[in-house]
Amino acid sequence: MAQITLFPGIEIQHLCFDSRQAKAGSVFFAIPGTQVDGHSFLPQVYAQGCKLWVVEKAPAELPADVTCVQVSDSNQALAEAAAEFYGHPSKKLKLVGITGTNGKTTTVTLLFELFKRLGHRCGLISTVVNKIEDKIIPSTHTTPDALSLNALLADMVTAGCSHAFMEVSSHAVVQKRIHAVQFSGGIFSNITRDHLDFHETFDEYIKAKKGFFDALPATAFALTNVDDKRGMVMLQNTAAKKYGFGLLNAADFKAKIISNGVGGLQLEIDHQQVHAQLIGTFNAYNLLGIYAAALLLGEESHEVLVQISALKTAPGRFEQLAGSQNKMGIVDYAHTPDALENVLKTIQAIRDKSQRIITVVGCGGNRDSGKRPIMAELAAKYSDSVVLTSDNPRKEDPELILDQMEAGVPAALKSKVHRVSDRKEGIFYAVRELAASGDIILVAGKGHENYQDIQGVKYDFDDKLVLGEAFS
């Protein structure tokens, strides 16, 4: 039982925006969605005994026993009510949010593992999984809805967590999922083309990411990648304390790559050398970002570097598998042009000259179609052979997606490209027909995902398992 300011003097048992969960003692928030409008379910929730409503559009006829509050933004009202209902749990944690196109999952996972190694009880909210210490809570969204988020943060407080690290998606900012959540810090990794099916323009996408920093309080830190050309834009209007990290430009936190190979990264950070098990320039940025955040949260430099040397990559992020005939497999979530280019450049940098790169890649259906030709062009540019295949085709025809991808491949590179729309067959074809002894097979796009979405049905599918099967 709790009270919220929307309904003073009334004991509230439950908050919901899903009409199926509404019952006596619930407050139902009618939210206009992209697919359905919550206002159309008011008769249903009334029949289920729910008589406390928050709406944007007042119903023409209101039952006499219903208490209805009209607001201008029901998403925002839900976020404020959720924070209040659960006792503002974010204020009881050192909560750090990470936003950007690439690197969010790796950064939050590394921070979670780092702070556990430093002796803190921690929570994690990520695309892959949510965790309270070692307890696993399945993840359905990069950033949960406002109700689930506050409930999860409250559980972390109850479990004695002092720190929490979460991914902040652009969708979450626009849809007010993180409204009324208090952050101790925010990190910006980078920004490139993504989610234009939702934001429509790149400028709107940038604006959404920036909105996270605009809302940070003066007590928080705002940490940005100064080597990204839009890194400083993120800090323009924030009240938080501003810091930068980078490898190339002047920054508060600087690093230099000494070596980058199959055995990992050798870095110099703040005039101290550290060896990391992660590979690639993009991971040098991720590691520098978590180092900077740790110091801003009050940790000691030398101890942070000692613990960084023991960290491993996040699931589905440049995960390596060994196959027969010295073939090497790499599974990576790279599903944007920038991420794919970074991964392929990293493989080129660490491979022996005799090793060829075979890339298996697709693009998701019912998402930004403009990146499809770009992804295929990059795969052909940086690989010796390419298999274009299905990712999550969703409601689209896989062959039409492949048509759009293949259209981006220059004529001079067409001979490198093969089409196998069935993803499992595509992976097997790459391993058994295209790859020779010692070659590297990159399977890109799905990373940690353990399903494939085809015509609205999620089928079991794990790139790592299929790649291992192809190797065996």
Secondary structure, DSSP 8 states (H G I E B T S, - for coil): -B--TTSTT--B-EEESSGGG--TTEEEE--B-SS-BGGGGHHHHHHTT--EEEESS--SS--TT-EEEE-S-HHHHHHHHHHHHTT-GGGGSEEEEEESSSSHHHHHHHHHHHHHHTT--EEEE-SSEEEETTEEEE-SSSS--HHHHHHHHHHHHHTT--EEEEE--HHHHHTTTTTT---SEEEE----S--HHHHSSHHHHHHHHHHHHHT--TTSEEEEETTSTTTGGGGTT--SEEEEEESSS--SEEEEEEEEETTEEEEEETTEEEEES--SHHHHHHHHHHHHHHHHTT--HHHHHHHHTT----TTSSEEEE-GGG-EEEEE---SHHHHHHHHHHHHHHS-TT--EEEEE---TTS-GGGHHHHHHHHHHH-SEEEE--S--BTS-HHHHHHHHHTTS-GGGGGGEEE--SHHHHHHHIIIII--TT-EEEEES-TT--EEEETTEEEE--HHHHHHHHH-
